């Protein structure tokens, strides 16, 4: 799947602020991710951290197409203002560092999300004069189902860059 010409100009450079996050680390087969998502949603509800008030992120460490199921890593995250208390869900606390990012907005279902991620890394980044900083690519889930119809979901794909 190729990006349309109009989307290529949609990459913008942003300054991402340091953000304290609650994290559930998914480790293992991508097809088991739904179980981790359900667990994280339950923890968020118990801790009164709704997506409408606490930004939602996914940190993408590995490409599921080329990573063995046993090695696959994916973090489910939400922005927090207080420390994470010890819990039975395996949710811990981390910090997303401040820094520049190339951001590409993805609209709609996750169906074409992989193509947009590949475009940002394989095309935009290669053609740019930017350098990557030492933090994985991540998504901010701005709006998602069932709060909005699947066709209106918004995800920002963020590629961390070194400061010029």
VOMI-976746 format. One record per residue: x, y, z of N, C-alpha, C in turn; chain. Coordinates in nm, 4 decimals. Layout:
BEGIN
<<X; Y; Z>; <X; Y; Z>; <X; Y; Z>; "A">
...
***
This chain:
BEGIN
<<0.0860; -0.1181; 0.0000>; <0.0000; 0.0000; 0.0000>; <0.0896; 0.1231; 0.0000>; "A">
<<0.0657; 0.2107; -0.0916>; <0.1446; 0.3326; -0.1028>; <0.0694; 0.4495; -0.0403>; "A">
<<0.1443; 0.5423; 0.0133>; <0.0854; 0.6643; 0.0665>; <0.0433; 0.7525; -0.0509>; "A">
<<-0.0625; 0.8268; -0.0336>; <-0.1012; 0.9210; -0.1376>; <-0.0085; 1.0416; -0.1308>; "A">
<<0.0041; 1.1128; -0.2418>; <0.0924; 1.2296; -0.2465>; <0.0534; 1.3339; -0.1423>; "A">
<<-0.0771; 1.3498; -0.1191>; <-0.1187; 1.4538; -0.0245>; <-0.0745; 1.4205; 0.1175>; "A">
<<-0.0668; 1.2920; 0.1539>; <-0.0247; 1.2549; 0.2888>; <0.1233; 1.2809; 0.3121>; "A">
<<0.2036; 1.2783; 0.2069>; <0.3467; 1.2972; 0.2230>; <0.3802; 1.4339; 0.2810>; "A">
<<0.2992; 1.5325; 0.2503>; <0.3244; 1.6663; 0.3025>; <0.2680; 1.6827; 0.4433>; "A">
<<0.2007; 1.5798; 0.4935>; <0.1391; 1.5895; 0.6252>; <0.2343; 1.5609; 0.7402>; "A">
<<0.3586; 1.5235; 0.7124>; <0.4553; 1.4997; 0.8198>; <0.4983; 1.6349; 0.8747>; "A">
<<0.4857; 1.6497; 1.0062>; <0.5306; 1.7750; 1.0676>; <0.6246; 1.7435; 1.1825>; "A">
<<0.7125; 1.8375; 1.2108>; <0.8068; 1.8218; 1.3207>; <0.7441; 1.8895; 1.4430>; "A">
<<0.7360; 1.8134; 1.5532>; <0.6773; 1.8666; 1.6771>; <0.7796; 1.8546; 1.7898>; "A">
<<0.7568; 1.9299; 1.8949>; <0.8339; 1.9157; 2.0182>; <0.7464; 1.8410; 2.1165>; "A">
<<0.7846; 1.7173; 2.1469>; <0.7071; 1.6349; 2.2379>; <0.7550; 1.6613; 2.3805>; "A">
<<0.6626; 1.6914; 2.4728>; <0.7038; 1.7204; 2.6108>; <0.7302; 1.5923; 2.6899>; "A">
<<0.8203; 1.5990; 2.7865>; <0.8409; 1.4844; 2.8760>; <0.7057; 1.4481; 2.9372>; "A">
<<0.6738; 1.3192; 2.9347>; <0.5424; 1.2739; 2.9785>; <0.5570; 1.1509; 3.0669>; "A">
<<0.5059; 1.1626; 3.1898>; <0.5059; 1.0487; 3.2812>; <0.3917; 0.9565; 3.2395>; "A">
<<0.4205; 0.8260; 3.2282>; <0.3198; 0.7317; 3.1795>; <0.3088; 0.6084; 3.2683>; "A">
<<0.1864; 0.5562; 3.2736>; <0.1611; 0.4237; 3.3302>; <0.1723; 0.3276; 3.2132>; "A">
<<0.2397; 0.2139; 3.2356>; <0.2721; 0.1236; 3.1255>; <0.2386; -0.0215; 3.1600>; "A">
<<0.1716; -0.0868; 3.0662>; <0.1585; -0.2317; 3.0704>; <0.2414; -0.2832; 2.9538>; "A">
<<0.3482; -0.3557; 2.9839>; <0.4375; -0.4077; 2.8808>; <0.3816; -0.5389; 2.8266>; "A">
<<0.3424; -0.5386; 2.6996>; <0.3013; -0.6634; 2.6344>; <0.4271; -0.7287; 2.5802>; "A">
<<0.4478; -0.8547; 2.6175>; <0.5612; -0.9311; 2.5673>; <0.5059; -1.0630; 2.5163>; "A">
<<0.5350; -1.0954; 2.3908>; <0.4855; -1.2205; 2.3333>; <0.4104; -1.1964; 2.2039>; "A">
<<0.3396; -1.2968; 2.1595>; <0.2732; -1.2964; 2.0289>; <0.1818; -1.1748; 2.0103>; "A">
<<0.1903; -1.1088; 1.8943>; <0.1013; -0.9961; 1.8660>; <-0.0465; -1.0340; 1.8752>; "A">
<<-0.0803; -1.1589; 1.8409>; <-0.2211; -1.1984; 1.8451>; <-0.2744; -1.2041; 1.9889>; "A">
<<-0.1860; -1.2076; 2.0891>; <-0.2273; -1.2064; 2.2297>; <-0.2403; -1.0636; 2.2834>; "A">
<<-0.2136; -0.9649; 2.1993>; <-0.2195; -0.8248; 2.2410>; <-0.3576; -0.7862; 2.2931>; "A">
<<-0.4633; -0.8442; 2.2362>; <-0.5993; -0.8110; 2.2803>; <-0.6184; -0.8388; 2.4290>; "A">
<<-0.5556; -0.9440; 2.4792>; <-0.5653; -0.9754; 2.6226>; <-0.4979; -0.8672; 2.7066>; "A">
<<-0.3811; -0.8225; 2.6621>; <-0.3104; -0.7152; 2.7336>; <-0.3899; -0.5858; 2.7289>; "A">
<<-0.4508; -0.5567; 2.6136>; <-0.5323; -0.4347; 2.6007>; <-0.6493; -0.4394; 2.6990>; "A">
<<-0.7184; -0.5515; 2.7063>; <-0.8320; -0.5653; 2.7983>; <-0.7866; -0.5458; 2.9432>; "A">
<<-0.6726; -0.6023; 2.9776>; <-0.6167; -0.5901; 3.1128>; <-0.5838; -0.4435; 3.1437>; "A">
<<-0.5232; -0.3745; 3.0468>; <-0.4856; -0.2342; 3.0676>; <-0.6100; -0.1463; 3.0796>; "A">
<<-0.7102; -0.1710; 2.9975>; <-0.8358; -0.0947; 3.0062>; <-0.8981; -0.1134; 3.1446>; "A">
<<-0.8994; -0.2371; 3.1933>; <-0.9556; -0.2641; 3.3262>; <-0.8789; -0.1870; 3.4333>; "A">
<<-0.7443; -0.1876; 3.4261>; <-0.6623; -0.1141; 3.5224>; <-0.6916; 0.0359; 3.5143>; "A">
<<-0.7036; 0.0888; 3.3928>; <-0.7334; 0.2320; 3.3772>; <-0.8672; 0.2676; 3.4402>; "A">
<<-0.9674; 0.1845; 3.4181>; <-1.0998; 0.2108; 3.4758>; <-1.0934; 0.2094; 3.6280>; "A">
<<-1.0255; 0.1106; 3.6854>; <-1.0111; 0.1019; 3.8313>; <-0.9416; 0.2252; 3.8888>; "A">
<<-0.8501; 0.2819; 3.8121>; <-0.7720; 0.3966; 3.8584>; <-0.8255; 0.5306; 3.8082>; "A">
<<-0.9439; 0.5263; 3.7473>; <-1.0110; 0.6486; 3.6993>; <-0.9190; 0.7336; 3.6103>; "A">
<<-0.8677; 0.6675; 3.5041>; <-0.7797; 0.7336; 3.4072>; <-0.8405; 0.7217; 3.2674>; "A">
<<-0.9545; 0.7879; 3.2449>; <-1.0209; 0.7740; 3.1148>; <-0.9402; 0.8395; 3.0021>; "A">
<<-0.9503; 0.7814; 2.8814>; <-0.8788; 0.8386; 2.7666>; <-0.9173; 0.9845; 2.7389>; "A">
<<-1.0361; 1.0248; 2.7793>; <-1.0782; 1.1632; 2.7558>; <-0.9966; 1.2635; 2.8388>; "A">
<<-0.9338; 1.2157; 2.9474>; <-0.8565; 1.3059; 3.0338>; <-0.7092; 1.2688; 3.0449>; "A">
<<-0.6731; 1.1480; 2.9992>; <-0.5350; 1.1011; 3.0105>; <-0.4917; 1.0432; 2.8762>; "A">
<<-0.3978; 1.1120; 2.8126>; <-0.3534; 1.0741; 2.6782>; <-0.3129; 0.9270; 2.6736>; "A">
<<-0.3388; 0.8629; 2.5596>; <-0.3124; 0.7203; 2.5395>; <-0.2026; 0.7022; 2.4359>; "A">
<<-0.1038; 0.6173; 2.4691>; <0.0096; 0.5936; 2.3810>; <0.0348; 0.4443; 2.3643>; "A">
<<0.0982; 0.4093; 2.2538>; <0.1538; 0.2756; 2.2317>; <0.2983; 0.2951; 2.1901>; "A">
<<0.3903; 0.2239; 2.2537>; <0.5305; 0.2293; 2.2155>; <0.5601; 0.1024; 2.1357>; "A">
<<0.6092; 0.1227; 2.0131>; <0.6310; 0.0121; 1.9194>; <0.7795; -0.0213; 1.9135>; "A">
<<0.8183; -0.1273; 1.9780>; <0.9589; -0.1664; 1.9791>; <0.9967; -0.2501; 1.8579>; "A">
<<0.9037; -0.3321; 1.8115>; <0.9365; -0.4325; 1.7106>; <0.8349; -0.4341; 1.5976>; "A">
<<0.8804; -0.4752; 1.4800>; <0.7926; -0.4966; 1.3655>; <0.7416; -0.6403; 1.3746>; "A">
<<0.6099; -0.6597; 1.3933>; <0.5579; -0.7958; 1.4086>; <0.5805; -0.8839; 1.2855>; "A">
<<0.6021; -0.8224; 1.1703>; <0.6237; -0.9001; 1.0476>; <0.7594; -0.9700; 1.0466>; "A">
<<0.8555; -0.9163; 1.1209>; <0.9900; -0.9743; 1.1173>; <1.0421; -1.0148; 1.2548>; "A">
<<0.9585; -1.0063; 1.3578>; <1.0001; -1.0390; 1.4940>; <0.9329; -1.1682; 1.5388>; "A">
<<1.0104; -1.2567; 1.5966>; <0.9542; -1.3818; 1.6493>; <0.8537; -1.3486; 1.7597>; "A">
<<0.7467; -1.4269; 1.7668>; <0.6438; -1.4033; 1.8692>; <0.7028; -1.3928; 2.0094>; "A">
<<0.8016; -1.4754; 2.0399>; <0.8605; -1.4756; 2.1744>; <0.9385; -1.3474; 2.2036>; "A">
<<0.9796; -1.2746; 2.1002>; <1.0595; -1.1534; 2.1184>; <0.9798; -1.0242; 2.1014>; "A">
<<0.8525; -1.0340; 2.0627>; <0.7732; -0.9151; 2.0311>; <0.7447; -0.8329; 2.1566>; "A">
<<0.7635; -0.6989; 2.1447>; <0.7420; -0.6048; 2.2560>; <0.6535; -0.4892; 2.2102>; "A">
<<0.5590; -0.4511; 2.2951>; <0.4629; -0.3447; 2.2634>; <0.4137; -0.2907; 2.3974>; "A">
<<0.4295; -0.1605; 2.4231>; <0.3846; -0.1023; 2.5495>; <0.2514; -0.0305; 2.5316>; "A">
<<0.1595; -0.0570; 2.6231>; <0.0314; 0.0131; 2.6321>; <0.0485; 0.1179; 2.7413>; "A">
<<0.0176; 0.2447; 2.7120>; <0.0518; 0.3518; 2.8050>; <-0.0591; 0.4562; 2.8151>; "A">
<<-0.0617; 0.5236; 2.9292>; <-0.1448; 0.6433; 2.9427>; <-0.0703; 0.7445; 3.0277>; "A">
<<-0.0910; 0.8713; 2.9962>; <-0.0282; 0.9796; 3.0705>; <-0.0870; 0.9842; 3.2108>; "A">
<<-0.0006; 1.0087; 3.3082>; <-0.0440; 1.0142; 3.4477>; <0.0155; 1.1370; 3.5158>; "A">
<<-0.0446; 1.1755; 3.6265>; <0.0078; 1.2868; 3.7052>; <0.0569; 1.2400; 3.8416>; "A">
<<0.0150; 1.1184; 3.8818>; <0.0585; 1.0617; 4.0104>; <0.1369; 0.9338; 3.9837>; "A">
<<0.2167; 0.8928; 4.0810>; <0.2912; 0.7678; 4.0675>; <0.1962; 0.6491; 4.0626>; "A">
<<0.2407; 0.5428; 3.9976>; <0.1627; 0.4205; 3.9878>; <0.1862; 0.3372; 4.1134>; "A">
<<0.0781; 0.3050; 4.1815>; <0.0879; 0.2210; 4.3009>; <0.1113; 0.0760; 4.2601>; "A">
<<0.1701; -0.0010; 4.3510>; <0.1876; -0.1441; 4.3260>; <0.0515; -0.2040; 4.2928>; "A">
<<0.0482; -0.2956; 4.1951>; <-0.0799; -0.3511; 4.1512>; <-0.0608; -0.4918; 4.0977>; "A">
<<-0.1719; -0.5639; 4.0853>; <-0.1700; -0.7024; 4.0359>; <-0.1795; -0.7098; 3.8842>; "A">
<<-0.1816; -0.5957; 3.8169>; <-0.1966; -0.5928; 3.6717>; <-0.0631; -0.5892; 3.5993>; "A">
<<0.0433; -0.5622; 3.6723>; <0.1745; -0.5516; 3.6083>; <0.1996; -0.4143; 3.5485>; "A">
<<0.1175; -0.3164; 3.5859>; <0.1349; -0.1800; 3.5339>; <0.2436; -0.1099; 3.6155>; "A">
<<0.3390; -0.0514; 3.5441>; <0.4506; 0.0196; 3.6068>; <0.4535; 0.1629; 3.5550>; "A">
<<0.5545; 0.2361; 3.5956>; <0.5657; 0.3755; 3.5553>; <0.6944; 0.3964; 3.4762>; "A">
<<0.6866; 0.4760; 3.3712>; <0.8021; 0.5148; 3.2910>; <0.7856; 0.6622; 3.2545>; "A">
<<0.8856; 0.7149; 3.1866>; <0.8783; 0.8516; 3.1362>; <0.9129; 0.8509; 2.9879>; "A">
<<0.8261; 0.9146; 2.9084>; <0.8587; 0.9367; 2.7675>; <0.9389; 1.0662; 2.7633>; "A">
<<1.0583; 1.0638; 2.7039>; <1.1441; 1.1816; 2.7075>; <1.0971; 1.2945; 2.6153>; "A">
<<1.1360; 1.4137; 2.6535>; <1.1096; 1.5300; 2.5696>; <1.1974; 1.5221; 2.4452>; "A">
<<1.1503; 1.5818; 2.3376>; <1.2328; 1.5854; 2.2170>; <1.1518; 1.6069; 2.0912>; "A">
<<1.2242; 1.6288; 1.9851>; <1.1614; 1.6481; 1.8544>; <1.1109; 1.5150; 1.8009>; "A">
<<0.9995; 1.5211; 1.7294>; <0.9438; 1.4030; 1.6631>; <0.8874; 1.4428; 1.5276>; "A">
<<0.8996; 1.3514; 1.4323>; <0.8255; 1.3650; 1.3071>; <0.6891; 1.3011; 1.3353>; "A">
<<0.5826; 1.3752; 1.3057>; <0.4485; 1.3249; 1.3354>; <0.3671; 1.3159; 1.2066>; "A">
<<0.3048; 1.1988; 1.1894>; <0.2148; 1.1764; 1.0771>; <0.0813; 1.1325; 1.1335>; "A">
<<-0.0238; 1.2058; 1.1009>; <-0.1573; 1.1735; 1.1511>; <-0.2203; 1.0652; 1.0642>; "A">
<<-0.2714; 0.9629; 1.1313>; <-0.3413; 0.8528; 1.0641>; <-0.4892; 0.8627; 1.1004>; "A">
<<-0.5745; 0.8666; 0.9975>; <-0.7188; 0.8767; 1.0190>; <-0.7848; 0.7441; 0.9823>; "A">
<<-0.8827; 0.7031; 1.0603>; <-0.9589; 0.5831; 1.0281>; <-0.9119; 0.4614; 1.1045>; "A">
<<-0.9509; 0.3458; 1.0537>; <-0.9205; 0.2191; 1.1211>; <-0.7704; 0.1921; 1.1182>; "A">
<<-0.7298; 0.0874; 1.1882>; <-0.5888; 0.0496; 1.1912>; <-0.5456; -0.0206; 1.0628>; "A">
<<-0.6391; -0.0411; 0.9703>; <-0.6112; -0.1197; 0.8505>; <-0.4883; -0.0688; 0.7739>; "A">
<<-0.4759; 0.0620; 0.7517>; <-0.3625; 0.1170; 0.6768>; <-0.2533; 0.1735; 0.7674>; "A">
<<-0.2665; 0.1524; 0.8962>; <-0.1700; 0.2078; 0.9910>; <-0.0280; 0.1599; 0.9614>; "A">
<<-0.0114; 0.0319; 0.9356>; <0.1214; -0.0229; 0.9079>; <0.1853; 0.0441; 0.7868>; "A">
<<0.1067; 0.0698; 0.6828>; <0.1595; 0.1359; 0.5628>; <0.2070; 0.2769; 0.5955>; "A">
<<0.1344; 0.3475; 0.6811>; <0.1752; 0.4831; 0.7187>; <0.3010; 0.4816; 0.8048>; "A">
<<0.3131; 0.3838; 0.8941>; <0.4348; 0.3713; 0.9749>; <0.5536; 0.3435; 0.8833>; "A">
<<0.5364; 0.2498; 0.7901>; <0.6444; 0.2166; 0.6967>; <0.6815; 0.3381; 0.6114>; "A">
<<0.5813; 0.4146; 0.5667>; <0.6110; 0.5353; 0.4887>; <0.6979; 0.6308; 0.5704>; "A">
<<0.6603; 0.6549; 0.6960>; <0.7330; 0.7505; 0.7796>; <0.8790; 0.7069; 0.7971>; "A">
<<0.9010; 0.5782; 0.8192>; <1.0363; 0.5262; 0.8421>; <1.1128; 0.5059; 0.7114>; "A">
<<1.0500; 0.4366; 0.6169>; <1.1218; 0.3936; 0.4957>; <1.1311; 0.5004; 0.3876>; "A">
<<1.0387; 0.5930; 0.3844>; <1.0405; 0.6955; 0.2798>; <1.0735; 0.8336; 0.3365>; "A">
<<0.9856; 0.8852; 0.4226>; <1.0063; 1.0211; 0.4725>; <1.1404; 1.0342; 0.5428>; "A">
<<1.1679; 0.9452; 0.6379>; <1.2917; 0.9559; 0.7153>; <1.4154; 0.9418; 0.6269>; "A">
<<1.4143; 0.8452; 0.5359>; <1.5293; 0.8225; 0.4479>; <1.5565; 0.9468; 0.3632>; "A">
<<1.4492; 1.0140; 0.3183>; <1.4656; 1.1330; 0.2340>; <1.4973; 1.2585; 0.3154>; "A">
<<1.4697; 1.2549; 0.4448>; <1.4955; 1.3722; 0.5297>; <1.6445; 1.3765; 0.5638>; "A">
<<1.6856; 1.4840; 0.6234>; <1.8238; 1.4938; 0.6702>; <1.8282; 1.4777; 0.8210>; "A">
<<1.7279; 1.4104; 0.8754>; <1.7144; 1.3939; 1.0195>; <1.7926; 1.2731; 1.0689>; "A">
<<1.8141; 1.2681; 1.2002>; <1.8756; 1.1527; 1.2667>; <1.7807; 1.1062; 1.3763>; "A">
<<1.7760; 0.9754; 1.3965>; <1.6889; 0.9199; 1.4992>; <1.7503; 0.9358; 1.6370>; "A">
<<1.6644; 0.9607; 1.7346>; <1.7142; 0.9590; 1.8717>; <1.6809; 0.8240; 1.9318>; "A">
<<1.7376; 0.7955; 2.0462>; <1.7286; 0.6628; 2.1067>; <1.5987; 0.6453; 2.1852>; "A">
<<1.4884; 0.6402; 2.1116>; <1.3580; 0.6096; 2.1696>; <1.2743; 0.5514; 2.0566>; "A">
<<1.1951; 0.4498; 2.0856>; <1.1195; 0.3842; 1.9777>; <1.0098; 0.4731; 1.9180>; "A">
<<0.9692; 0.4373; 1.7990>; <0.8529; 0.5006; 1.7374>; <0.7323; 0.4741; 1.8277>; "A">
<<0.6398; 0.5713; 1.8350>; <0.5224; 0.5514; 1.9196>; <0.3995; 0.6122; 1.8552>; "A">
<<0.2845; 0.5680; 1.9046>; <0.1558; 0.6198; 1.8588>; <0.0901; 0.6939; 1.9728>; "A">
<<0.0219; 0.8027; 1.9399>; <-0.0714; 0.8615; 2.0345>; <-0.2097; 0.8371; 1.9773>; "A">
<<-0.2912; 0.7684; 2.0529>; <-0.4283; 0.7401; 2.0104>; <-0.5143; 0.8567; 2.0564>; "A">
<<-0.5380; 0.9488; 1.9638>; <-0.6089; 1.0734; 1.9941>; <-0.7572; 1.0470; 2.0161>; "A">
<<-0.8152; 0.9634; 1.9325>; <-0.9553; 0.9234; 1.9503>; <-0.9701; 0.7814; 1.9003>; "A">
<<-1.0561; 0.7050; 1.9660>; <-1.0700; 0.5664; 1.9237>; <-1.2087; 0.5118; 1.9512>; "A">
<<-1.2351; 0.3998; 1.8875>; <-1.3608; 0.3281; 1.8985>; <-1.3736; 0.2752; 2.0414>; "A">
<<-1.4860; 0.2788; 2.1072>; <-1.6182; 0.3138; 2.0558>; <-1.6572; 0.4610; 2.0758>; "A">
<<-1.5646; 0.5446; 2.1260>; <-1.5983; 0.6865; 2.1460>; <-1.6315; 0.7561; 2.0146>; "A">
<<-1.5656; 0.7135; 1.9071>; <-1.5951; 0.7663; 1.7733>; <-1.6082; 0.6470; 1.6791>; "A">
<<-1.6796; 0.6631; 1.5662>; <-1.6851; 0.5539; 1.4677>; <-1.5441; 0.5200; 1.4202>; "A">
<<-1.5219; 0.3942; 1.3830>; <-1.3890; 0.3494; 1.3409>; <-1.3312; 0.4367; 1.2298>; "A">
<<-1.4158; 0.4855; 1.1406>; <-1.3698; 0.5686; 1.0288>; <-1.3204; 0.7059; 1.0740>; "A">
<<-1.3514; 0.7451; 1.1977>; <-1.3114; 0.8768; 1.2492>; <-1.2022; 0.8687; 1.3553>; "A">
<<-1.1464; 0.7500; 1.3765>; <-1.0389; 0.7369; 1.4756>; <-0.9162; 0.8159; 1.4288>; "A">
<<-0.8425; 0.8699; 1.5260>; <-0.7210; 0.9469; 1.4969>; <-0.6053; 0.8885; 1.5761>; "A">
<<-0.4949; 0.8616; 1.5049>; <-0.3714; 0.8163; 1.5677>; <-0.2577; 0.9008; 1.5122>; "A">
<<-0.1745; 0.9529; 1.5995>; <-0.0550; 1.0236; 1.5560>; <0.0636; 0.9287; 1.5672>; "A">
<<0.1328; 0.9080; 1.4546>; <0.2529; 0.8251; 1.4513>; <0.3701; 0.9195; 1.4755>; "A">
<<0.4497; 0.8926; 1.5789>; <0.5595; 0.9827; 1.6156>; <0.6931; 0.9112; 1.6080>; "A">
<<0.7824; 0.9671; 1.5273>; <0.9170; 0.9129; 1.5092>; <1.0156; 1.0059; 1.5793>; "A">
<<1.0755; 0.9623; 1.6917>; <1.1674; 1.0499; 1.7675>; <1.2935; 1.0853; 1.6899>; "A">
<<1.3249; 1.2148; 1.6881>; <1.4391; 1.2676; 1.6124>; <1.5372; 1.3377; 1.7067>; "A">
<<1.6615; 1.3414; 1.6658>; <1.7615; 1.4173; 1.7420>; <1.7340; 1.5674; 1.7273>; "A">
<<1.7731; 1.6407; 1.8274>; <1.7621; 1.7851; 1.8212>; <1.8697; 1.8368; 1.7268>; "A">
<<1.8319; 1.9322; 1.6429>; <1.9290; 1.9901; 1.5466>; <2.0298; 2.0781; 1.6161>; "A">
***
